[in-house]
Amino acid sequence: MRAAEIPTVLVIEDEEDLRGALQITLRRGRLKPVLRGDGRSGLKALYDLRPDAVVLDIGLPDIDGWEVLERIRDISDVPVLLLTNGAQPRVRQGPRTAGRGR
């Protein structure tokens, strides 16, 4: 990232209200949010845009968020913030296994 560029944050979140709230918050923090509502389009944006950070929902409708994280880790060490409602069974197991060895 060059000094004059605004850092880009890719938000992969299927809930429109939360996506909108994250967009407002990131803009207020002088960041450039790029919003995607599912895993496939989020991964495409990751490949195309190479964001500075990713906010990733674990409960996506098309691809499991843990799988999205594994695919992200296959190509990038970008910082990833995981979002979850805590009720999903893999949440407690996922952080121990996702991206292991990276």
C-alpha positions as CSV (number, residue, x, y, z in Angstrom):
1,M,0.0,0.0,0.0
2,R,1.3,3.4,-0.9
3,A,1.1,6.3,1.6
4,A,-1.6,8.1,-0.3
5,E,-3.9,5.1,-0.7
6,I,-6.8,4.4,1.6
7,P,-6.6,0.9,3.1
8,T,-9.2,-1.4,1.7
9,V,-11.2,-3.8,3.9
10,L,-13.2,-6.6,2.3
11,V,-16.4,-7.4,4.2
12,I,-17.9,-10.8,3.4
13,E,-21.2,-10.8,5.3
14,D,-24.6,-12.1,4.1
15,E,-26.8,-10.0,6.5
16,E,-27.5,-6.8,4.7
17,D,-28.0,-4.7,7.9
18,L,-24.7,-5.8,9.4
19,R,-22.9,-5.2,6.1
20,G,-24.3,-1.7,6.1
21,A,-23.3,-1.0,9.7
22,L,-19.8,-2.2,9.0
23,Q,-19.6,0.0,5.9
24,I,-20.5,3.1,7.9
25,T,-18.1,2.2,10.7
26,L,-15.2,1.5,8.3
27,R,-15.8,4.7,6.3
28,R,-15.8,6.7,9.6
29,G,-12.4,5.1,10.3
30,R,-11.2,6.4,7.0
31,L,-11.0,3.0,5.4
32,K,-12.4,1.8,2.1
33,P,-15.0,-1.0,2.6
34,V,-15.7,-3.4,-0.3
35,L,-18.9,-5.4,0.5
36,R,-19.8,-8.9,-0.6
37,G,-22.8,-10.9,0.5
38,D,-21.5,-14.5,-0.1
39,G,-18.3,-16.5,0.0
40,R,-17.9,-16.9,-3.8
41,S,-18.1,-13.3,-4.6
42,G,-16.0,-12.5,-1.5
43,L,-13.2,-14.8,-2.7
44,K,-13.4,-13.3,-6.2
45,A,-13.0,-9.8,-4.7
46,L,-10.0,-11.1,-2.6
47,Y,-8.3,-12.4,-5.7
48,D,-9.1,-9.2,-7.8
49,L,-8.5,-6.5,-5.2
50,R,-6.0,-7.8,-2.7
51,P,-7.5,-5.9,0.2
52,D,-5.5,-4.8,3.3
53,A,-7.8,-6.7,5.7
54,V,-10.9,-9.0,5.6
55,V,-14.0,-9.1,7.8
56,L,-15.4,-12.6,7.3
57,D,-18.8,-14.0,8.5
58,I,-18.5,-17.7,9.4
59,G,-22.2,-18.4,8.7
60,L,-22.3,-17.7,4.9
61,P,-25.2,-19.1,2.8
62,D,-23.1,-20.6,0.0
63,I,-19.6,-21.6,1.3
64,D,-18.9,-22.3,4.9
65,G,-16.9,-19.4,6.4
66,W,-14.1,-21.8,7.6
67,E,-13.7,-23.0,4.0
68,V,-13.5,-19.4,2.8
69,L,-10.8,-18.8,5.5
70,E,-8.8,-21.8,4.3
71,R,-9.0,-20.5,0.7
72,I,-7.9,-17.1,1.8
73,R,-4.9,-18.6,3.7
74,D,-3.9,-20.6,0.5
75,I,-3.1,-17.3,-1.2
76,S,-2.7,-14.6,1.4
77,D,-1.6,-13.7,4.9
78,V,-4.1,-10.8,5.0
79,P,-5.4,-10.1,8.5
80,V,-8.9,-11.6,8.9
81,L,-11.5,-10.7,11.5
82,L,-14.1,-13.5,12.0
83,L,-17.7,-12.7,12.7
84,T,-20.1,-15.3,14.2
85,N,-23.2,-15.5,16.3
86,G,-21.6,-18.1,18.5
87,A,-24.4,-20.7,18.0
88,Q,-22.7,-22.5,15.1
89,P,-21.2,-25.8,16.2
90,R,-17.8,-25.4,14.4
91,V,-17.1,-22.0,16.0
92,R,-15.4,-23.6,19.0
93,Q,-13.4,-26.1,16.9
94,G,-12.7,-23.9,13.9
95,P,-10.1,-21.5,15.2
96,R,-7.9,-24.4,16.3
97,T,-7.9,-26.0,12.8
98,A,-8.4,-23.2,10.3
99,G,-5.2,-22.0,8.7
100,R,-3.2,-24.4,10.9
101,G,0.5,-24.2,10.2
102,R,0.4,-20.8,8.6
